[in-house]
């Protein structure tokens, strides 16, 4: 049996307001068409997508504080994501909550991040894993030895960027050390402004929503571009993280970049057609089906 993927990053309880006519502004009130409470955070959504497409995954996070931790653990379990390496929040911790508001094809978030993102990271916990995915650049900034430890234990490493109001130039060295970097186009633009090139990592995969995605190596000229198909968007939360799961599931098998991008686009499209960042596991069966032109590969 192939080894599992460990997904490290902040873990939230998402309060998702859907079908909002507009985003709220100061002094006004907006009424949503629906609301739900789900587990959230990029690392979890990627892990849930990996599990849905047949790659074993585990979460490495500090759980949201009571009363939200039990809800989050129950959802991770329902998505077949192991919580064995997660730890409880410290006493009197603020609960990590994200209010997600979806409006048309986009969304906005209001988040409380409290304390450390992940528990202490030890090499002896990595023997059952082949790959480490870090859910956001801020978690790597808090734990800059993660990549070196994982590489020393034989793991490959991927990194999502995650939104920040500003980036420090020093993150260039962190990004350059990972095997796969998975930012979106807006994040790439912000990094370019501080002098960090698009192909800083060994392999960079850039997500651009309904315009698809592209991938390129640091040492090879040109990009592999793959469009995506239009779908009806119910909730855009977690689309990029589901994309990550689809891409990594194929990249870890040695699939060609174009095939990995096709599956990634399909996973992103599948999750936006359901409520909640992790989506419905049954919705990810289709991305695994071979499309015309996809090459066979060794598992």
Residue, then its C-alpha position, 0 to 999 in steps of 0.5 A: x500500500x502506498x504511503x499517505x499524504x500529511x496535510x499541515x496547516x490551520x484548521x477552522x470551523x467555517x460558518x458559510x453564508x450562501x446566496x448573499x445578494x452583496x457583501x456587507x458594508x459598514x452601517x448596513x445589513x445583508x440577509x443570506x439565503x442559507x448558512x452551514x457550519x463546516x470544517x475549513x482551512x486549506x490543509x483540510x480541504x486538500x486532504x479531503x480531496x485527496x481522500x475522495x480521489x483515493x489517496x490516503x491523507x492525514x491532518x496535522x493541526x491544532x483543533x479549533x477550541x470548544x464548542x467547535x472542535x467536535x464538529x470539525x473532528x466529525x467532519x474530518x472523520x466523515x471525509x476519511x481524513x485521519x485526525x490522529x496527529x491533531x491536538x486539542x487547543x490550549x485552555x481558554x484559546x479563542x476558537x478559530x472561526x472563519x465567516x465565509x460569505x459567497x456572492x456570485x462566483x466569488x467570496x470573502x472571509x472574516x477569520x480569527x486565527x489564534x495561537x500556533x497553526x500546528x503542534x510541534x513537528x517531529x521527524x519520527x512522525x513521518x515514517x508513514x508518509x511520502x509527501x507533506x502538503x503545507x496549507x498556507x505560506x504563513x504556517x511555513x513562516x511560523x515553522x521554517x524548518x518544516x521543509x528541511x525536516x520533511x526532505x531529510x525524511x524522504x518526503x516531497x513537499x508542496x505549499x499553497x500560498x494563501x492570502x496575506x495583505x502583504x508578503x515579506x521578501x524573505x519568503x523567497x527562500x521558503x518558496x524556493x525550497x519546496x517541490x511544488x508551489x500552488x498559488x493563485x494568480x492574485x497571489x503571484x501578482x503580489x509576490x512579483x511586486x516584491x521581486x519573487x519570480x513566478x518560477x521560484x519553486x522547482x514546480x509552480x502551479x498557478x490557479x486562475x479560476x474559471x480561466x484554468x491553470x498553468x504549470x511550469x518548472x524552474x529549470x525549463x522554459x514555457x508553461x503547460x496551460x490547461x483550460x477548465x469548463x464552466x460550471x454553476x457555482x454554489x459556493x466558491x469556498x475551497x476551490x483552490x485547495x480542492x484543485x491542490x488535492x486533485x493535482x497532487x493525487x496525479x503528480x504523486x503518481x507520476x502523471x504528465x503535468x497536463x493530466x494533473x492539471x485536468x484532474x485538478x481543474x475538475x476537482x476545483x469545479x466539483x467542489x464549487x458545485x456543493x456547499x462547503x470547502x470540502x464538497x461532497x466526496x461522491x462529486x469527485x468520482x468524475x475527475x478520476x475518469x480518463x478524458x480523451x488525451x489523458x495518458x496512462x501512467x504507473x501507479 
